[in-house]
Amino acid sequence: MYKAAVIGDYDSIYGFAALGLDTFPTTSAEQAAATLRKIASGSHAVIYITEALAAELREELDAYRTQQLPAIILIPGVSGNTGAGIAMVKKSVEQAVGSDIIFNNQN
């Protein structure tokens, strides 16, 4: 059976344990990269990573972009939303569909 995990700073992810997700608090990008490699090769199908941490792991995350599993989803941390999560979803949709179907209609 597949599991879900969350990687990020402790303050941003500790609440996910109450939902039954495996939490992996990290204090450095190097530690996070090692953790990501370890859990991605295991039974985790979904891995949530805070946007701030994902910014430091951009190259590491690109290696998983074309793989079917695990799905890596960016989430805002306690420092707020950077917009990186929605940008990643938009890029994936553009690759899958071949055009930008997500747009803002702000007037």
LINDAPE-V169917 format. One record per helix or strand of 3 or more residues. SS is the DSSP state (A for helix, B for strand). FROM is the first residue (numbers start at 1). LEN is the number of residues. If there is no record, write none. Layout:
# LINDAPE-V169917
ss->SS from->FROM len->LEN
ss->SS from->FROM len->LEN
This chain:
# LINDAPE-V169917
ss->B from->3 len->6
ss->A from->10 len->10
ss->B from->22 len->4
ss->A from->29 len->12
ss->B from->44 len->7
ss->A from->51 len->6
ss->A from->58 len->5
ss->B from->71 len->5
ss->A from->84 len->14
